[in-house]
Amino acid sequence: MATAIKVAFATTDMKHVDQHFGAAKSFAIYAVDQDKAGFVEAMEFGKLEMDGNEDKLGVKIEALEGCIAVYSQAVGASAINQLKARGIQPVKVSPGAPIDAQIEALQEELRDGPSRWLARAIADHQPTDPGRFDKMEAEGWDE
């Protein structure tokens, strides 16, 4: 799945999105492309309270490096800002939403043409071609 994107789900049972981002005890990470999805890993954290202590967010956000999105029941404003700064889109879903249904919806969006945030996230995670300017010069272009 060379073209797959990675997404995370805040979950306690690895089947449903049932956690607030800040208090999430675990995340299920999946690689998803238009046709396939595969479980990558589970990330476990200790019991965390929704206490406004933002120091705990950095560890979670760092652990989600490489993901383009994180699905959760809710996410606070500070976490949203920190996630977006790292190129991770927070996605709020209904409590108990099945992970497989979220993956299917994401795959459908990839097939039909990604929304603006998804297209931007995919582009941001694609490696840049170091020879792109050489190709442009070889094609010849004028200002």
Backbone as numpy.savetxt, mean C-alpha at the origin, in Angstrom:
# Nx Ny Nz CAx CAy CAz Cx Cy Cz
5.58 -12.66 -10.54 4.75 -11.48 -10.54 5.63 -10.23 -10.54
6.40 -10.08 -11.59 7.36 -8.99 -11.68 6.70 -7.62 -11.67
5.47 -7.52 -12.15 4.79 -6.23 -12.20 3.82 -6.03 -11.05
3.88 -6.90 -10.07 2.94 -6.82 -8.94 3.24 -5.62 -8.05
2.19 -5.14 -7.42 2.30 -4.10 -6.42 2.08 -4.75 -5.06
2.65 -4.15 -4.02 2.47 -4.68 -2.67 1.49 -3.81 -1.90
0.55 -4.48 -1.23 -0.42 -3.78 -0.40 -0.49 -4.48 0.96
-0.87 -3.70 1.98 -0.95 -4.23 3.34 -2.38 -4.09 3.86
-2.75 -5.01 4.74 -4.07 -5.01 5.35 -3.91 -5.13 6.87
-4.53 -4.20 7.62 -4.50 -4.24 9.08 -5.51 -5.31 9.52
-5.02 -6.40 10.13 -5.87 -7.55 10.39 -5.42 -8.31 11.64
-6.36 -8.96 12.27 -6.02 -9.86 13.38 -6.12 -11.31 12.96
-6.94 -11.60 11.93 -7.18 -13.00 11.54 -6.66 -13.35 10.16
-5.99 -12.42 9.50 -5.42 -12.60 8.16 -6.50 -12.83 7.09
-7.76 -12.56 7.44 -8.86 -12.73 6.48 -9.70 -11.47 6.32
-9.70 -10.61 7.35 -10.53 -9.42 7.35 -9.73 -8.19 7.75
-10.13 -7.05 7.21 -9.56 -5.78 7.65 -10.35 -5.38 8.89
-9.74 -5.56 10.05 -10.48 -5.36 11.30 -9.68 -4.58 12.35
-8.74 -3.76 11.88 -7.89 -3.01 12.81 -7.78 -1.54 12.37
-7.66 -0.68 13.37 -7.30 0.72 13.17 -5.80 0.72 12.90
-5.33 1.54 11.99 -3.91 1.53 11.64 -3.01 1.67 12.86
-3.26 2.69 13.68 -2.38 2.98 14.82 -2.33 1.88 15.86
-3.42 1.13 16.02 -3.48 0.08 17.04 -3.33 -1.32 16.44
-3.06 -1.41 15.16 -2.99 -2.72 14.49 -1.90 -3.59 15.10
-2.27 -4.82 15.42 -1.32 -5.79 15.95 -0.59 -6.53 14.84
-1.21 -6.55 13.65 -0.56 -7.25 12.54 -1.05 -6.73 11.20
-0.22 -6.95 10.20 -0.55 -6.60 8.82 -0.29 -7.83 7.95
-1.19 -8.07 7.02 -0.98 -9.09 6.00 -0.54 -8.35 4.73
0.59 -8.76 4.17 1.14 -8.12 2.98 0.90 -9.05 1.78
0.36 -8.49 0.71 0.10 -9.24 -0.51 0.76 -8.57 -1.70
1.19 -9.37 -2.66 1.64 -8.89 -3.96 0.46 -9.11 -4.90
0.07 -8.07 -5.63 -1.13 -8.12 -6.46 -0.81 -7.60 -7.85
-1.27 -8.32 -8.86 -1.26 -7.78 -10.22 -2.67 -7.97 -10.78
-2.86 -7.72 -12.05 -4.20 -7.77 -12.65 -4.86 -9.14 -12.52
-4.07 -10.19 -12.53 -4.64 -11.54 -12.58 -4.37 -12.41 -11.37
-3.33 -12.08 -10.62 -2.94 -12.94 -9.50 -2.69 -12.12 -8.25
-2.79 -12.81 -7.13 -2.43 -12.21 -5.86 -1.78 -13.29 -5.02
-0.74 -12.92 -4.31 -0.06 -13.89 -3.47 0.31 -13.29 -2.13
0.12 -14.08 -1.09 0.50 -13.67 0.25 2.02 -13.57 0.30
2.54 -12.47 0.83 3.98 -12.25 0.91 4.48 -12.52 2.33
3.85 -11.86 3.30 4.28 -12.04 4.68 3.27 -11.44 5.64
3.40 -11.82 6.90 2.63 -11.22 7.98 3.60 -10.47 8.88
3.22 -9.27 9.26 4.04 -8.48 10.18 3.29 -8.39 11.50
3.95 -8.74 12.56 3.32 -8.76 13.89 3.91 -7.65 14.76
3.04 -7.01 15.52 3.44 -5.98 16.47 2.81 -6.32 17.80
3.36 -5.81 18.88 2.77 -6.02 20.20 1.45 -5.28 20.33
0.77 -5.50 21.43 -0.50 -4.83 21.67 -0.26 -3.33 21.79
-0.96 -2.57 20.96 -0.82 -1.12 20.95 -2.16 -0.47 21.17
-2.18 0.55 21.99 -3.41 1.28 22.28 -3.52 2.49 21.36
-4.76 2.92 21.11 -4.98 4.16 20.38 -4.91 5.29 21.40
-3.68 5.63 21.77 -3.46 6.57 22.87 -2.91 7.91 22.43
-2.80 8.12 21.13 -2.26 9.38 20.64 -0.75 9.42 20.63
-0.09 8.37 21.12 1.37 8.32 21.11 1.82 8.01 19.69
2.38 9.00 19.03 2.73 8.85 17.62 4.09 8.20 17.40
4.86 7.98 18.46 6.18 7.36 18.30 6.07 5.95 17.71
4.99 5.26 18.00 4.81 3.88 17.54 4.53 3.81 16.04
4.09 4.91 15.45 3.74 4.89 14.04 4.95 4.68 13.14
6.08 5.26 13.49 7.27 5.17 12.64 7.70 3.75 12.37
7.64 2.90 13.37 8.05 1.50 13.20 7.13 0.80 12.21
5.84 1.03 12.33 4.87 0.41 11.42 5.06 0.91 9.99
5.19 2.21 9.87 5.32 2.79 8.54 6.60 2.30 7.88
7.67 2.23 8.63 8.93 1.71 8.10 8.78 0.25 7.67
8.04 -0.53 8.44 7.83 -1.95 8.12 7.04 -2.12 6.82
6.25 -1.11 6.46 5.43 -1.19 5.25 6.15 -0.66 4.01
7.43 -0.38 4.14 8.23 0.11 3.01 8.05 -0.81 1.81
7.80 -0.22 0.67 7.60 -1.00 -0.55 6.14 -1.25 -0.87
5.26 -1.04 0.09 3.82 -1.16 -0.15 3.32 0.15 -0.75
2.35 0.05 -1.65 1.78 1.27 -2.21 0.54 1.72 -1.45
-0.05 0.80 -0.66 -1.26 1.14 0.09 -1.35 0.28 1.33
-2.08 0.82 2.32 -2.40 0.06 3.52 -3.89 0.25 3.79
-4.59 -0.86 3.89 -6.03 -0.86 4.13 -6.27 -1.05 5.63
-7.14 -0.20 6.20 -7.47 -0.31 7.62 -8.89 0.20 7.84
-9.41 -0.05 9.07 -10.73 0.45 9.44 -10.73 1.96 9.58
-9.63 2.49 10.09 -9.50 3.92 10.33 -8.02 4.25 10.44
-7.72 5.53 10.24 -6.34 5.98 10.35 -6.36 7.46 10.74
-5.52 7.83 11.67 -5.48 9.21 12.15 -4.75 10.14 11.19
-4.97 11.43 11.38 -4.40 12.45 10.49 -2.87 12.40 10.46
-2.25 12.24 11.62 -0.79 12.18 11.66 -0.26 10.98 10.88
-0.91 9.84 11.06 -0.49 8.64 10.33 -0.69 8.81 8.83
-1.79 9.45 8.43 -2.03 9.70 7.01 -0.89 10.51 6.43
-0.50 11.58 7.13 0.59 12.43 6.63 1.90 11.66 6.53
2.20 10.86 7.54 3.44 10.10 7.54 3.44 9.01 6.45
2.30 8.35 6.27 2.20 7.32 5.23 2.38 7.93 3.85
1.67 9.02 3.59 1.76 9.66 2.27 3.16 10.17 1.98
3.85 10.65 3.03 5.22 11.11 2.85 6.14 9.98 2.41
5.80 8.75 2.76 6.58 7.57 2.36 6.04 6.91 1.10
5.03 7.53 0.47 4.47 6.98 -0.76 3.51 5.83 -0.54
2.90 5.77 0.64 1.94 4.71 0.97 0.57 5.35 1.13
-0.38 4.91 0.33 -1.73 5.47 0.37 -2.57 4.77 1.44
-3.09 5.49 2.42 -4.00 4.88 3.38 -5.38 4.70 2.73
-5.97 3.54 2.91 -7.29 3.24 2.35 -8.19 2.79 3.50
-9.24 3.54 3.74 -10.18 3.20 4.81 -11.29 2.32 4.22
-11.55 1.20 4.90 -12.61 0.29 4.47 -13.54 0.01 5.64
-14.69 -0.56 5.34 -15.66 -0.91 6.38 -15.07 -1.94 7.33
-15.39 -1.82 8.62 -14.89 -2.80 9.59 -15.28 -4.23 9.19
-14.30 -5.12 9.22 -14.54 -6.51 8.89 -14.56 -6.82 7.40
-14.19 -5.87 6.56 -14.17 -6.11 5.12 -13.24 -7.27 4.80
-13.70 -8.24 4.00 -12.84 -9.37 3.65 -11.63 -8.92 2.81
-10.46 -9.40 3.16 -9.24 -9.07 2.42 -9.36 -9.52 0.97
-9.89 -10.73 0.74 -9.98 -11.22 -0.64 -10.87 -10.32 -1.50
-11.92 -9.75 -0.92 -12.78 -8.84 -1.68 -12.04 -7.54 -2.01
-11.20 -7.07 -1.09 -10.41 -5.86 -1.36 -9.39 -6.12 -2.47
-8.80 -7.31 -2.45 -7.84 -7.67 -3.50 -8.55 -7.77 -4.85
-9.71 -8.38 -4.88 -10.47 -8.49 -6.14 -10.82 -7.12 -6.69
-11.25 -6.21 -5.82 -11.58 -4.84 -6.26 -10.34 -4.13 -6.80
-9.20 -4.33 -6.15 -7.95 -3.73 -6.61 -7.56 -4.29 -7.98
-7.70 -5.60 -8.15 -7.38 -6.22 -9.43 -8.30 -5.70 -10.54
-9.57 -5.54 -10.23 -10.51 -5.00 -11.21 -10.11 -3.58 -11.61
-9.71 -2.79 -10.63 -9.26 -1.44 -10.91 -8.00 -1.44 -11.78
-7.10 -2.36 -11.52 -5.89 -2.47 -12.34 -6.24 -2.84 -13.79
-7.21 -3.72 -13.96 -7.63 -4.13 -15.31 -8.36 -3.01 -16.04
-9.24 -2.30 -15.33 -10.07 -1.27 -15.95 -9.35 0.06 -16.15
-8.24 0.22 -15.52 -7.51 1.47 -15.56 -7.48 2.06 -14.16
-6.31 2.21 -13.60 -6.21 2.63 -12.20 -6.71 4.05 -11.97
-7.22 4.27 -10.76 -7.60 5.62 -10.34 -6.33 6.48 -10.26
-6.54 7.75 -10.01 -5.40 8.67 -9.99 -4.37 8.29 -8.93
-4.82 8.00 -7.70 -3.85 7.68 -6.66 -3.11 6.39 -6.98
-3.82 5.41 -7.54 -3.19 4.14 -7.85 -2.20 4.28 -9.00
-2.57 5.01 -10.03 -1.64 5.24 -11.15 -0.38 5.96 -10.67
-0.57 6.95 -9.80 0.59 7.69 -9.27 1.46 6.78 -8.40
0.83 5.96 -7.58 1.58 5.06 -6.71 2.37 4.05 -7.52
1.77 3.52 -8.56 2.47 2.55 -9.42 3.67 3.23 -10.08
3.45 4.42 -10.61 4.54 5.15 -11.27 5.66 5.47 -10.29
5.31 5.84 -9.06 6.32 6.18 -8.06 7.16 4.97 -7.66
6.61 3.77 -7.79 7.33 2.57 -7.38 8.05 1.87 -8.54
7.90 2.41 -9.75 8.61 1.85 -10.89 10.04 2.39 -10.91
11.01 1.53 -11.18 12.38 2.04 -11.25 12.53 2.98 -12.45
13.30 4.04 -12.25 13.53 4.96 -13.35 14.60 4.40 -14.27
14.43 4.64 -15.54 15.37 4.18 -16.55 16.52 5.19 -16.63
17.74 4.79 -16.23 18.84 5.76 -16.25 19.17 6.24 -17.65
18.79 5.52 -18.69 19.09 5.93 -20.06 17.96 6.67 -20.74
16.93 7.09 -19.98 15.76 7.72 -20.58 16.10 9.01 -21.32
17.05 9.79 -20.81 17.39 11.04 -21.47 18.22 10.77 -22.74
19.03 9.73 -22.71 19.78 9.36 -23.90 18.82 8.94 -25.02
17.77 8.22 -24.66 16.77 7.79 -25.65 16.05 9.00 -26.23
15.73 9.97 -25.37 15.06 11.17 -25.86 15.96 11.93 -26.82
17.24 12.00 -26.49 18.17 12.73 -27.37 18.33 12.00 -28.70
18.37 10.68 -28.66 18.51 9.89 -29.88 17.29 10.04 -30.79
16.12 10.23 -30.18 14.89 10.43 -30.96 14.88 11.81 -31.62
15.63 12.73 -31.04 15.70 14.08 -31.57 14.45 14.87 -31.23
14.64 15.93 -30.53 13.51 16.79 -30.20 14.00 18.21 -30.06
13.14 19.13 -30.40 13.47 20.54 -30.36 12.57 21.23 -29.33
13.09 22.31 -28.80 12.28 23.08 -27.83 11.42 24.07 -28.58
